[in-house]
Amino acid sequence: MISQTLREARMYEEVMESGIGEKERPAFHLAARVGWMNDPNGFSYYNGEYHLFYQYHPYDLNWGPMHWGHAASSDLLHWHHLPAALAPDTSYDRDGCFSGSAIVLPDGRHMLLYTGVMKTSQPNGSTKDIQTQCVAIGDGVNYEKYSGNPVLSARNLPEGGSPSDFRDPKIWEEPDGTYRCVVGNCDAHKDGRILLYRSKDGLCWEYETTLAVNQDRFGKMWECPDFFELDGKQVLLTSPQDMLPKGFEYHNGNGTLCLIGRLEKETYQFCEERNQSVDYGIDFYAPQTVAALDGRRIMIGWMQNWDTCNFRGMGLPWYGQMSLPRELQIKEGRLIQKPIRELENLRTGKVQFENVLVTDTIWLDGIKGRLIDMEMTIRPEAGERLFRKFAVYFAQDERYQTSVSFRPYESIVKIDRKQSGSRRAIIHQRRSLVKSSGGELKLRLILDRFSAEVFVNDGEQVLSAVIYTDQLADGISFFADGKARMDVVKYDLRL
């Protein structure tokens, strides 16, 4: 039975959505149906479509009592919204249905595993969150909360575990038909760790082990974990809060962490071998993955950052969008991310130039647009000194622009949106150390109406940023301090 709280949310989103024009939304990135969106949840394949839920406050453009929004797609690019799936309407989740995941049960039903939040009063007059893990089961549209909720609570925490920071379960099925899930947690010192639980049926859970511990290396609390096998390695994704910078690899604030290693199956101990950031840009957090039917591991993230939430488009009736879905690989011990290949089906209007000499600023006929997929290969001019800087400027007119630049002497790529129209003194630049042999570099720039994603060297690094520049600013130019040669091919993207 649908609660009154959920029924009201569904009525509200349906009415409000009708007033949002097609061009007020991203073209092929999933955005909130109305109101606020953050973390992706329940990324799964069910009844012939990919389903993606998300943290959702339909009534406001700011974070609030969390619901679960819901959308589905056959190709991860053409999305259609479904009615909100969860609302905070029971005693154990009255203050929010926080992040979680989804799985298909053997009987064909769709099960959601999520974090319920309730605030409790403290003797000093303050309140404290109590976070538990809960289940809802449904048919891809309507979900009924399990009568035995919560299925994981403080009694299932290892010694020292915080019941106030116990969230974001990611579930999967083992080959023997049993289930595992990882959950973010921290100890009494606010040091992050990832807990592993097991279950025979997805309803009765037991603590198995602490899969990974921070030991004060990467921020504090670890949120939104995901754990999967990829190319013979085990990969743990998580989003640490309150990070300190480490060179160009990790930045201040809330970040995204990838740990690559191996799993001792007998003891379920994860042995870390390497670590790296997931995204080196400004706006990316809380990624979640799904195993596609063809075997690909596909990841999507919230294309926003908690430190820049006051950077907004004026007059837009929604806030928050997801990243372009990315195909993942492990290559030479590193996580590689590429845009899903389905994007190539949207390409049209090819414009190509080869061996273009770039000195100072140049424009090329037919190279412009705000819905584009553009690939560039940059190299030095033969027989000349190495150029000092190369840049591509986009979403550009006489007043505004955003840029991606490359300095070969430092092997640094930077994304910069400070001239995109923002009136807020927030983070507008991020840099990444990249591999470059003799000043050669490959860049792939994908623009949607309100975002830019830059894939470096076939996905060795990705830099993501939201932009709210007027859509009429569609110019693209190229610049070199020195002499650089460039091959470029640009496609318009049409749904």
N, C-alpha and C positions, 0 to 999 in steps of 0.2 A: 504494500500500500504506500502511496506517495504522501509524504507529510505536507502539511499546510505550508511550512517553510520552503520546501522544495517546489511546491506548486506555484507559490508566489514568485520565486526566482525564475521559473520557467515562463510564466506569463510576462514578467517584466522584460526578460531578455528578448522574447519574441516581438513584443511591441517596440522596444527601443531599436532593435536591429533594423526594422523596416525604414527607419529614417537615415540610415547610413548608406551613402552612395558607394558604388563600386570603386571609384577612383580615390575614395577617402581611406582605402585599405591597401596594404601591400598586395601585389599581384599574385605572388606564388609563395610567400611566407605566411604561415598561419598567425593571425592576430586574434586578440580577444574578440569574442562575439560582441560584447559591449562591456564597458567598465575596465576593470584591472585584470591583468594576467601576470603570473610569474611561473614558477617551475613547471616543466613538462612532467606529466604523471601517466602511469598506466600505458606506456608505449607498447603496443601489442598488435598482433594480426588476428582478426576474428571475423568469421562469416564473410570472407572474401575481401575485406578491407583492412587497412591499417587504422587503428584507433589511437587517438592521442587525447588524453585528458590534461587538464592544467589547473594550477592554483588560480582561483577566480574570485573576484569580488564584483558581482554584476552591477551593484548599486552606486559605485563610486569609481573615480579614476585613481584612487589611492588604495593601498593595501588595507584590508579590513577582515571581517569574519570570513574565513576561507571556505568556499564551495569548491566543487570540481566542475569546471567547464568541460565540454566534450566536442570533439570533431572527428571526422573520418575522411579517408582518401584512398583511392585505388592506386595512386602513383606517388603520394607524398608531396604533390605540388598543387593539385586541384582539390581543395579542402571544402567540405560542407559541414556546417555546424549542426550538432544534435542537441537535444535538450540537456540542460545541466544534469549531471549524474548524481551528485551528492550535495547535501546541505548540512550545516551544523544544527541538528535537530534532535539529538539525544543527549542524555546526561554525560556520556563519556566523550562526546565531541562537540559539546555545546558552544565552545569558543573557537572552533575551527576544525575542518577536515584537511589536515596537512598532507604533504606529499606521500606518494606511494607508487605502486606498480600493479600489473595485471597479468593474469595467466588464464589459459583455457583449461577447464576441468575435463576429466575423461568423459563425463556425460554431456559435454558440449556447452555447458554454461560458462559464462565469463565471470571470473572472480577478481575483485579489487581488494588489495591489501594496502591500507592507508593508516596514517597517524591521526588519532583523535586527540584533541586538546581540551582540557578543562582547567580553568583558573581556580585556585583554592586560596582562601584567606589565611594570612599568617598572623601570629600573635602581635606583631608590631604594626598591623594595619595594612601591610603590603599584600600583594597577591603573588602566587607562584604557579607556573604552568605545570601540570601533570600530563605527560605525553604517553600514550599507549598505542598499540597496534591493533587495528580493527579490520573486519572483513565485511564486504558487501558482494552479493552474487546476483547476476542478472543475465539479460538477453541481448546486450549491446545497446540498449536504450534505457531500460528501467532496471534499477538495482535495489535489492532488499538487504538491509543491514542484518548481519547474523545475530541471532538471539543470544549467543554466548559471548558477544563482545564485552570487553576487549580480549583478544586472543594472546596478547603479550603485554605485560605490565611490569611494574617495579619488582614484582616477585621473581621475574625471569632475568633480572639484571645480574651480572657478575659483581663481585664485591667492589664497592666504591663507585658503581655506575650511577650517573645522574638521571633521575626520573623526569627532570625538566628538560633534558637534552637527549632525547631518545626517540629518533624519528627517521622517516623516509625509507621504509622497507622496500627492498628490491628482491622479488621472488623469481625463482626459476625451477624447472623440473629436472631431476636427475634421470639418467638412463634407466634406473630401476623403478621409476615411477614415483619416488618420494620427492619431497620438496626441500629446498633450502632458501633462506633469505638472508641478506645482509642489512644491517640497520646502523645508522650513525649514532654515536654516543660520545660522551666525554667522561673523564673521571672527576674526582673532587677538586682537582686543580685546573679544571676546564681544558684538559689536554685531550685532543681528539683520538678516537679509536673506532674501529669497525667491528661490530659483533656479528657472529654467524649463528643462525638457528636452523633447526631441522624439524620436519613434520612428515607424517605419513599421508595426511589428507588435506593439508593447508589450513586446518582449523585448530588442531592441537599441536602446539609448538614447544620445543625444548631448546635451551641454550646449548650450543655445541662448543664454541671456542671464541676467543678474540682473534679475529683474522689478521688485523694490522693495528699497529699503535703509532702514534705520532712522535712521541718522545721529544716534544717541543721543537720539531723541525719545520713544519709547514703550518703556520697559523695556530689556531686554537681548536674550537669545535669543528669536526668533520661532518658535513651534511651530504645528503643526496648520493649515497654510494651506488655503484653498479659494479658487478663482478662477472667476468665471462672469459671464455677461452677464445684466442685469436691467433691463428698461424702458429700453433704449437706453444704459445705462451699463455699465461693467465694475466689478465689486465684488471686492475682495480682503479675505477674512477671515483673521485670524490671532490667536494667543493669546500675547502677550508675557509673559515672565517678569520678575519684579523691577521692576515699574513704580513710578514716583513719581506722586503725585496731581497732577491739574491741575483745580483748582476742583471742581465736582461732576461733571465729565465722566469722569475717570479716577481710580481709587483705587489705594492702595498694593498691592503684591504682584503676583499673577498676574491678568491681566485679559483682556478680549476687545476686539479692535480691528477696525473696519470702515473700509477705505479705498475711496472712491468716485471713479471717474475714467473715463478713456478709454484705449483701447489702439491704438497705432499698428501696424496689421497688418503693414506691410512690415518693420518693425524689431522688432516685439514689445516695444516699450517702453510701459510703463504710466505714464500721466501722472495723478498724484493731483490731485484737485480738492477733496475734503472728507474729513474723518475724524470718527469718533464711536465711542463705546462700543457694544457689541452688547447687553449686559445691565447694568443699573444696580443690581442687587440684590446678594445675598451669595453665591449659589451658582449659578455658570454658567461653563463653560469648554469650550474645544476644540470649538466647533460645526462641524458638517459638513452639507452640503446635498445634495439630490437634485432632479433635474428630474422632476416627476410626468408621467404620460401626458397629462394635460390641460393641460400647459404651466406649471403652478405651480412655483415654486422653493420647496422646503420645507426648513427647517433644524431640526436637533435638536442639543442640547448636553448635556454631562455636567452634571447639576444638583448640583454640588459645587464645592468650591474647595480647592486644595492647602493653603491657610492655615487651614482649619477642619476638617481630616480627623479631629481627635480629638473632634468633636461627633457623637455616635452614639446610636442608639436602643438601649436596654438589652435584651439578649436576642434581638435580631433576627439571623437566620442569614445575612443578606446585608448588603453595604454598597455603596451607590452606585446611583443611578437616573438616567434620562435626563429631560430637560425634555419638556414638551408640544411636539410638532411645531408649527412656526410657518410660516405662509405669508409670504413676503417680497415687498415692493414698494419701489420708489423713488418718493417723492413729495416734490416741492419740494426735491430734492437730498438727501433724508434716507432712511435705511433704516427702513422701517415693518414691524412684525412683528404678525401677528394669529394667534390660535389657529386651527389647521386647521378648516375648516368642518364636517368630519365630526363634530366634537365636538357640534354641535347635534343630531345624531341620537340622542345619549344623554340629551337633556333630557327631564325629566318633572316633574310636580308644580309647575307654575308658581305663584308667589306674587308679587303686584305691588301696589305702593303708589305714589301720585303726590302730588307737592306736599306732602310731609311736612315739618312744621316740626321742626327739631332744635335743641333748647336743652338743655345739659347732657347727660345720658345717657338714651337711650331704647332699648326693645326693641320689636320688631314681631312680631305673631302669625305663625307659620309661617316666620319667617326664622331658620333655624339649620341646622346640618349640617356634615359634613366631606367630603362628596362633592358639591360644588356648583359652579355657574357663576352668578355674580351681577354684574349691571351696575348702576352708580349714576351719576347725574348730580347734581352738587352746584352750588348757586348761592346768592348772598346773598338774604336776605329783602328784598323791595322796601321802599325808604324807610328802611332801617336801615343802621347802620354795618357795614362789612365784618367778617365774623366773623374771629377770630384763628386758629382752628384747627378743622379737622374731622377725625374719626378713625372708622374702623371697626375693631372688635375681634372676633376670631374664634378658633376653637379654644379657647373660653373656658369656664371654670367658676369656682368660688369662689377657685381658687388660680392658675390658668394663663390666659394669653392671648397672642396675637400681634396686632400692629396694623399698619395702614397709615394714615398721617396726612398731612394737607395743610395747609400754612400759606400762605394766599393772598398775604399781604404780601411774603413772600420768594419765592413761587412754587416752593416746595420740597415734594416728596413723600418720605416716609420709611417704610421698612419696618423693623419692630422686633420681634425675637423673644426679647428678653432675659428675658421672663417666661414662656417656653414650656416651661420645665422643665429647661433646661440647667444643669449644674453646672460648666461650664467657662467661664473668662474669655477667650473668643475673640470674634471679630467677630459681633455680634448686631444691628447697625444699619447701614443704608446709606441715603443720600439722593440725590435727583436733582432737578436744575433742570428745571421743566416749563413749558409754555406755558399761561397762564391769562388769559382776558380778563375783568376785573372780578370775579374770584373764582369763575368757572365752571370746572368740571373734570369729565371723564368717567373713571370707573374701572371696570375689569372684573376681578373677583377669581375665580380658579379654584383650588379646593381639591381635592387628593387626600389620601389618608390621611396621607402623610408630606411634604407640600409645599404651598407657596402660590406662585402666579404672578400678578402684578398688571400688567395692560396699561393704560397711561395714554393718554387721548385717542386711542382707536382705534389704538393700537400705536406712538405716537411714542416712548415709552419702555416698557421692561419691567423689572420687579424680581422676581427669583426667590429663593426661600429654602426650604431643607428645614426641617421641624419634626418633632419626635418626641413631641409632647404626647399623652397618653392619649386614645384614640379616643372615650371618653365625654365629653370636653370638646368639646361641639359648639355652644356658645352663640355668638350674634352680637349685638353691640350697636353703637349709633351715638352719637357724641358731638360736640357743637359748643361751642366757647368763643365765645359770641355767638349770633347767630341765623342758621341756614342752612336752605335748602329742599332737599329731596332727592326725586328719583324713583328707585325701586329695583325691580328685577325679579330674582327668584331662581329658579333651577331646580335640582332634584336631578339628579344624573348617575347613570344606571344602565346597566351593560354588558349 
